[in-house]
Amino acid sequence: MMNEFLLNTGSTIDEGRLAKGGNKLSQDYTRECAVCELNPQDHQAMGSPDRVKVTSRNGRYSVTVYACPDDSMAPGQVFMPRAIWSNVVVDPATFSTGSPLYKGSPVFIEAASDEVLSAQDIVLNLYIRGRK
């Protein structure tokens, strides 16, 4: 069952440290950035999955990431570090601002059993093979 949430993205200290250090292809970068932080009650309502599939509002794009319950998250809102995983589902329209909606993007989320792809696999599977 898919539930609608508002996605907020942004940099984290460790995301920045790993990205600026040239470690975007490392397992550490995947573990830091391929995550979706959500309210523990929302997480529990989905059956407390280890992974979730985040799907764009139009249903065209989705990505599987690690589910991370976090008490600081308000119900109905989720956070993903601003990296390739969140970029898959963020609407690319800039509305003449030059920057997509990294805050408050509607997305659908459901429990998933799919593998969490590395940054390299996302590029190879989603971008190079004609997705964008």
C-alpha positions in Angstrom: 0.0 0.0 0.0 1.4 3.4 -1.1 1.1 6.4 1.2 1.7 10.0 0.2 4.3 12.0 2.0 6.1 15.3 1.5 9.8 14.8 0.7 12.4 17.2 2.0 16.0 16.9 0.9 19.2 18.5 1.9 22.9 18.0 2.6 24.1 16.2 5.7 27.5 16.6 7.2 28.6 13.0 6.3 27.1 13.3 2.8 29.2 16.4 2.2 32.3 14.8 3.7 32.0 11.7 1.5 31.0 13.6 -1.6 33.8 16.2 -1.4 36.3 13.5 -0.5 35.6 11.7 -3.8 33.8 8.7 -2.1 30.5 8.8 -4.0 31.0 5.2 -5.2 31.7 3.8 -1.7 29.5 1.7 0.5 29.7 4.4 3.1 28.2 6.9 0.7 25.4 4.5 -0.1 24.6 3.9 3.6 24.6 7.6 4.3 22.6 8.8 1.3 20.4 5.9 0.1 18.1 6.5 3.1 14.6 7.8 3.8 14.1 9.1 7.3 10.5 8.9 8.4 8.3 9.3 11.5 8.4 6.1 13.6 4.6 5.8 13.6 4.5 6.1 9.8 7.3 3.5 9.6 5.3 1.2 11.9 2.1 1.7 9.9 4.0 0.3 6.8 5.0 -2.8 8.8 8.4 -1.5 9.9 10.3 -2.4 6.7 14.1 -2.3 6.4 13.7 -0.7 2.9 11.1 1.5 1.2 10.3 2.3 -2.4 10.0 6.1 -2.9 8.0 7.0 -6.0 7.6 10.3 -7.8 4.2 11.9 -7.6 3.5 11.1 -11.3 4.5 7.5 -10.7 7.1 7.5 -13.4 10.2 7.2 -11.3 11.1 5.3 -8.2 14.0 4.3 -6.0 14.5 1.8 -3.2 16.3 3.1 -0.1 16.9 2.1 3.5 14.0 3.0 5.9 15.3 5.0 8.9 12.7 5.8 11.6 13.5 9.1 13.2 11.7 10.8 16.1 12.5 14.2 14.7 10.4 13.6 11.6 6.8 14.9 11.6 4.1 12.5 10.5 3.5 12.6 6.8 7.0 14.0 6.0 10.2 12.3 5.1 13.8 13.4 4.6 16.4 12.1 2.1 19.9 13.4 1.7 20.3 15.4 -1.5 22.1 12.8 -3.6 21.5 10.6 -6.6 18.8 8.6 -4.8 16.6 11.5 -4.0 17.3 13.1 -7.4 15.5 10.1 -9.0 12.2 11.2 -7.5 12.5 15.0 -7.2 10.5 16.7 -9.9 13.0 18.2 -12.3 10.8 21.2 -13.1 12.4 24.4 -11.8 9.5 26.8 -12.3 11.9 29.4 -13.7 14.0 29.4 -10.5 16.9 27.3 -11.8 16.5 24.8 -9.0 14.1 21.9 -8.6 11.8 21.5 -5.5 14.1 20.0 -3.0 11.7 20.8 -0.2 8.0 19.7 0.0 7.9 17.4 -3.1 5.0 15.0 -2.9 6.0 11.4 -3.2 4.5 8.0 -2.6 6.2 5.5 -0.2 5.7 1.8 0.4 7.5 -1.1 1.9 10.0 -2.7 -0.4 12.1 -5.9 -0.7 14.1 -4.7 -3.7 17.9 -4.2 -3.4 19.2 -0.7 -2.7 21.3 0.2 -5.7 24.7 1.9 -5.5 25.2 5.3 -7.0 27.0 3.6 -9.9 24.2 1.1 -10.5 21.6 4.0 -10.5 23.6 5.8 -13.2 24.0 2.6 -15.3 20.4 1.4 -14.9 18.4 4.5 -14.8 20.2 7.3 -16.7 22.5 5.6 -19.3 19.9 3.2 -20.5 17.5 5.9 -21.7 15.5 6.8 -18.6 16.4 10.5 -18.9 
